[in-house]
Amino acid sequence: MKVYRGSIITCDEKNTVASYLAEDQGRIIYIGDTLPECYGEAQVTELGRRALLPSFADTHIHFASFSVFHAGLNVMNAGSNQEITEMLRAHAARSKEKIIMGFGASPYSVSDRKLISRSQLDIACPDRPVFLIKYDGHTCVINTKLLERVKKKISNLRGYHEQTGEMNQEAFFAVSDYVTNSVPVIKLIQSMQRAADYMAGKGIGMIHSVSGVGFPLDLDMDLERWFASGLNNGMQMRVYVQSLDVNKAVKRKLPRIGGCFETALDGCFGSMDAAMLEPYEGTDSRGVLYYPDERIIEFCKKANRLGLQIEVHAIGDEAFRQATTAMKAALDDYPRKDHRHTIIHACLPTDEGLAICRDYHIHLAVQSAFINWPQEPDEYLEQILGTARSQHLNPLRRMQDMGLVLSAGSDASCTDPDPIQWIYKACNHSVPEQSLTVYEALRMCTYNGYCQSFDEKERGSLEIGKAADMVVLSESPYALPVDQLDRLKVEQLLLAGQPYQKLNGGAVKHILRGMRTKSV
């Protein structure tokens, strides 16, 4: 038995902050402002200025992709394309990989104010294929060596740009499939273990992964569900099948379907292919809506009737319209009281769509990390959307006031899985009146995340009877001005009351253990 004394932030419905928490055999057995005599002999951990909170949940991450790219080169903080070139050259010199992979290129955070090109990648690495993902995860730049390998497969696809080496839309998906297929399975599993350890260091105890990026026979879907089932250190992981084919979820006995890639309804602002109701400023383009309404309505109806939880990616207002229209049609066709269907991103929602979300209890998995995002800065968004539309991006306050359930995710590799930044940005919105309170931001990153995957009865808040999945923060978020919340540090993650144990080694045993365990 252990007792914690100090600031116990429960993130429960009443925003209870207690002085004592007692845990025994991985379960919370007491919370209160005084400690009963029966716990007098228990070991007491004095929190001092620190605070104890529920563990965080990342409700949208491309876990397999993040794992691979996290093991590669991150160029997000590069100040110029020349610096990216130098970073790639140095990385290639020490790497033994057959394909050099990097992530985070942006035309908006470098002094050049343009995306790095194929010719620049050729200078950095002329003798091995290079696959450099743009920060938004929907575009890549490839060098000539890689282009030579994939040209026949992608030259007729939408989004193919041979001269610059930039690939987006279907061409990007095809290149991404080719590259991910080249990663050895054992190395992928090891990278996933290291990625889970990294996320634990950020205080994350629950991972919602969208899976399915083109591995043969959908091997990545199976690897992720086996990986999730094989976790034996208290980390929780829920896998969402990223496909419009409901049978892929059913045959794996997974209750969830959706995500991005095949279940993305549009692109993103960074490539100006997020689907819009009105054209982008100074253009005739309204982005790209990947599917007609009829196909998404049919998918949602089928998945809903099978009892699956549905997630779809929608960034532009036209895509949000399509997502809400399809989910409404599915629930009108076959009403369900507790479906927890979810729209990912919801960056530019419509009034009508938000009303549907309220009336039909549709959840929103938002990315507050996109607010004041250096890789996609506000001035760029205002340039392509105009002032009026840009002021309506990520309207967290409005969503909250409508009673919508908001959870938070990283969309990694697009942003770092860092809940402290999610909380900070949610409370310091670039449109101040759209900011959340500290409690609302904490609840979004804890309880609501577990709620999204039907796990709130077991985890997500510090309440008697629940698992003691907890985070120790360096300070109490309630003791800081909101503009200083980003100085918070995660000091420790406790799962079932025990310090997080790293997933060192045993990749094959991990997967075999998962294959023998029920899918999650």
N, C-alpha and C positions, 0 to 999 in steps of 0.2 A: 504494500500500500504506500502511496505517495500523496503528499499534500503540497499544494502550491499556494503561496500567500502573496498577495499584491493586487495588481490590476487584472482581473479576469473578465475579459470582454467576450461575452457569450455569443453575440450575434443572433440571439433568439428574437422572437417576434416582438418582445417588449423592450428590446435593447438593454437587457439586464447587464450591469457591470457589478460583479461581486468581488469579495475580498479573499475568498477561499475556494479551492477546488480540490476534491479528493478523488483519486483514481486507484482502482484495484483490479489487477489482472486484465488490464486493457480497457476497463469500463469506467465511466464517470459515475461515482456513487454519491457524491455530495457537492453542492454549490451553495454558498451563502456568505453572509457578512460576518458571522461568528463561527468558530470551530467547535463542534460538539465534543464533549469529554471523551467519547468513544474513539475519537481519532487522535487523542492526546499523545499516544506513543508512536505515531506515524512519522516517517522521515519528512521534514518540511523543506521545501525549496523556496527560498526568499527571492522574489522577483525584483525587489527594489524599484528602480525606475522602469524596469522592463514590463512587458505586458504579455499575457497568454491569450491567444485567439484560436478559433478553429483553423484547421489546415485549409489552404486555398485550393480552388478547382480551376483548371484551364479547360474551358468548355469548347475550344475550337483550336486544334493543332493538327498539322499534317505530320504525325509522329515519325513515321518511317523516313519521310523526306527530310524532316528536321534533323533526325539522327545522322543521316548521311552528310548533310551540308554542315551540321555542327562539327563534324570531324574534318571538314575541309577548310576553305579559306573564307573568312568574313571580311568584306571590303566596305562595309557600311560607313566606317569612320574615315575613309579615304577623302582627302581634300581635293583631289584632281584625278583625271583619268591617267595622267602620267604616274601618279602614285599607285594607282591600281595596277598599271603595267609592271611597275617595279615589284609590287607585292606578289603578283602572279609569277614573275620570273624567279624570285627568291623561293616561293612555295614550290614551284616545279622542280627547282634544283635539289630540294631536300625530300621531295615526295617520290615514292616508287609506284604510284597509282598509274594505271594505263590511261585513264581519263582524268584530267585535272579539273576539279570542281571548285567553284566559288559561288558566293552568294552576297547580294546586297548592293549591286551596282545601281546607281540612280543618276539621272541627268540633272537633278534639282539640288543635290547636296555637294556637287563638285564645282570647282571654279569654271570648268569648261562650259557648263550649262548644256551639255549634250551627253547622250549615252555613249559609252565606250564602243568602239567599232571592231569589226572582224579584223581589219588590217592592224589595229593596235594589239589585239590578242595574238596575231601572228608574230608580231615583234617580240612579245613577251614569251611566247612558247611556240616556236615554229614546227617542232618535231613530234608533238603529242597533241591529241584532241583536247580542247578546252571548252568547258560548259560553264558559263557564268550566268547565274540567275539574277534577274532584276529584282529589286527589293520587294516588289509587289507579288512575286511568286507566280505571275501570269505571263511573263516574258523572259526570254534568255537571249544572250549573244554567244555565238559559237565561232570558233576559228576555222580556218580553211581545212585543217586536218579532220575535224569532226564533220564539216560540211561534206567532204568527199565521201564519208561513210554513210551519210543519211540522205543525200540529195535526191536519190531516186524515190525514196519513201515520202518526201515532204514537198517536193518542188511544185506539186499541183494543189497543195493545201492552202486554205485561207490563213493569212498571217505570215507567209513565207517572204523573206526579204534577203535575197542572196547578196546584194552588194554590201549592205551594212552588217550582215550576219545576225540581224535581229529577227527573232522568231516569236510570234505571239499566236493566240487563238489555237486553231487545230494544229498548226505547224509546231507550236511550242509543246503541246501535249505529246505529239509524236516523237520529238527529240527527247523530251523528258522520259518517255517510256523506254527509248533506246538506251539512255544513259543509266537509268535505274536498273535495267535488266543486266547491266554489266557488273553490278556490285555483287561479290560473292556472298552467299547466304550467311555463312558464319561471321563474316565481317559486318554484315548488316545487323545481326543479332547483337554483336558486341557493341556496335555503335548505338543501338537502342538502349542497351544497359547503361552506357555512359550518359546518354541523353536523359534517361530517367533519374540518374544520380544528380545531374546538373539541375534538373527541375526541382528535385527535392531540396537542393541548396537554396532555392528561391521560395521555399515554404509550400510547394505544391504537393498535395497528397492525392489528388484526383486528376486524371488525364482523360479527356474526351478526344479520341483520335478519329479522324476521317481517313479511311483506308481504301486504296484502290487507285493506283497510278499507272497501270499497264503492265504489271509483271505477267509472264506467261501463266495461264491457268489461274490468274488472280492470286498468285502465291503470297503477295504481300498482305492480302486480307487474312489469309490463314496464319501467316507468321505473326501478325499483330494480335490476332485473337489468342493464339497459343502463347505468345509473349505475355499478354494480359493475364491469362489464366494461370501462367506459371510463376507469376510474382508471389513471392513468399515472405516478403519483408514488410507487409502492410500497405504498400503503395497500391492504389486503386486505379484501374484503367477500363474505360468503356469504349468499344469499337463500333464505329458507324460505317456501314458499307456504302462506299461512294459510287453508287450505280443507280441507273434507272430500271435495272432488271431486279424486280423484287425477289426473284428466286434465289439470287445470290445471298440474300440475307436469310431467307427461309431455310435453305438447305444447310446453312451453318448454324441454324438455331439461334440467330442473333435477332433481338427485338427492335433493331434500329436500322434505318437506311437513310443515306443522304450525305451531304457535305458540299464539297466544291467539285472541280474537274467535271465529271460526267453529270453531276447534279448542280453545277453552277448554271444559273440562268443568264448571267452576263459576265462581262470582264471586270475591269477596274478603271479607276480614274487615271492612274499612271500611264496607261496606254490609250486612254480616251475611248475605251470600248465598253465601259459600263453603260447599260441600256438606259436611255433618257427619254422622257416624254417630249422634251423640247431640245433642239439642237445645241451642241456645245457652242460657246461664244465664238462668233466670227466664222462659223462653219455651217455646212448643211448636214453634218453627221449627227445622228442620235445614238451612236454607239452600236453595239451588237446584242440583240436578244437571240440567244443560241437556239431556242426552240419555239415553235408556235404554241399558243395557249392550249390547244387541244391535247398536245402530247403531255404537257405537265399536269393538266387536269386528269387525264387518264392514269398517269403514274400515281398521283396522289390518291385518287379514288381506289385504285387497286391496293396500294400499300396500306391505306387506312382501313379497308375492309379486312385485310389480313391481320389487323391489330398491331401493325408496325408503327414506331415513332418515326416521323419524317423530319428531315432537315434539308433545306435548300439554301444556296448562296444567292443573295440579291444585294447589289450595291447601289445601282441606279434606281431612280423612282419608277421607271417603266418595269424593271425587273421586280421591284417590290410589289407593284400592282399585280404582276403576273403571279407571284408567289402567294399573295393573300387571296387572289381570285381562285386559284387552284385549291388551296387548303379549305376555303369556304365551300367550294363545290363538293369537295370530298366529305366534309362534315355534314353538309346538307343531305348528301346522298346516304351517309351512314353515320349518324350521330354517335359520338363517344364522349363520355363525361371527363375522362382524364387521359387525354392522348399525349399532351405536352409536345405537339408538333412545334418546330422551331425554325425561325428565319435567321440565318447567319448574316452578320454585318449590319444590314438594315441602315446603311449610311445615309440615304436620302429617302426617307419614307414618305408616302402620300397620306393625306388626311383620311381618305377613305380606307386605305390599308391599315392604318393604326386603329381605326374604329373596328375593323374586322378582327384584328388581333385582340382587342379588348373584349369584344362580344363572343369570340370563339376560343378565348383563352390560349392564344398562340404565344409561345415564348420567343424572346429575342436574345440571341447570343451575340453581343456587341463587342467591338474592339475599341475601348477608350484609348488604347495605345495609338490609334490613328489620329487623335487630337494633337495638334501641334507636332506633327510627325516630321522630323527633319528630312526624311527621304521623300516626303510628299507635302511640302510646306503649304501653309495657308495661302500665301500669295499666289502659288501655282493654282490651287483649287479655285481661288477667286478669278484668276485669269481665264480658266476654261469653263467655269460655271456661271460667272457673274456674281456680283455682290449679294443679290437677293438669295439665290440658291445656295451659295456657299455658307450663308448665315444659318441655313436650316440643316446643315450636316450634323449627324450624330446628336439628335436632340434628346439627350438623356433626361433632362428635367421634365420635358413634356411627356416622354414615355412613362417616367416614374409617376407623374401626377395622374396619368390615365389608369394607373393600377396594373401596368404591364409587368411581367416578370422578366427582369434583365439579369443575365449572367455575363461573365467576362471571359474572354479568351484571347490568346496571343496571335492566332493565325500564323504561328511559327512555321516556317522560317521568316515570315514577313516581318515580325517584330520579335524581340526577345521575350521568352515566357517569364515575365517579371511582374507579379501582382502589385508590388509597391508602386511601380509606374502606373499600373491601371488605376489604382486608388488615387494617386496624386493627380493624374490627368482628369479623372472623372470629377474631382473636386475643384479643378482649376481649368475649366473648359475655356477654349478661346472665345466663345460667346458666353460671358459670365452668367447670364440668366439661365443657361442650360446646365449649370454645374449641379452635382449631387451633394448632399450632406455627407459627412464622414461615415455616419452609420449606414446610409444607403449604399455608399461605395463598398464598405466592408461586407455588407449583406450580399451585394452583387457578386463579390469575389469569393464568398464562402457558401452560405446556405443556399443561395439561388443556383449556384453551380451544381451542387449535389442534388438539388430539387430537379434540375433539368433531366437528370438520368434516373430519377425515381429512387435516389439514395438518401433522401433527407431524413428518413426515419432512423437511420443508422449513423449518419454523419452530417457535417455541415454547420452545426451549432454545438456549443458546449452546454449540454443538458443531461440530467441524470438518466442513466441507462444507455446513453450513446457511447460509441467507440471513442476512446481518448486520442483522437487524431487532432494534434494541436501544433501551433507554431509559437515560438518565443520570439517576440520582437524587441529590439533594442530600447524602444520607448513606447509609451502609449500613444496611439494616433489621436486620442482625445486630448492629450496634453500639449499638442503642437498646433501652431497656426497652420491653416490649410496649405499655405504656400511653402511650407517646410516639410510637408509629408514625405517628400522624396528623400529625406535624410534618414528615414527609417531603414533598419537593417534586419534581415532575418538571421537570428542567432542559432536557432535549432528547429528541426522538424521532429516531432514525436508522433509515431504511428502506433496505435494500440498501447500508448503510454511509454513506448520504448524509443530511444534515439534511432533515427533512420540508419539502417544498415545498407551500405553500398552493395551494388550488384556486381561484385568483382568475380570475373571468370565464370566457368561453368555454363557457357552459352548453349551447348548441346543439351546438357541436363535441364537447363531452364525451359527449352522448347519441348523436350520430351515430357517434362512434368506438366506443362500446359496442355499437351495433347491428351493427357490422361484425365484432365480436369474439365468440368463443365465450362462452356464458353460464357463470357461475361459481356 
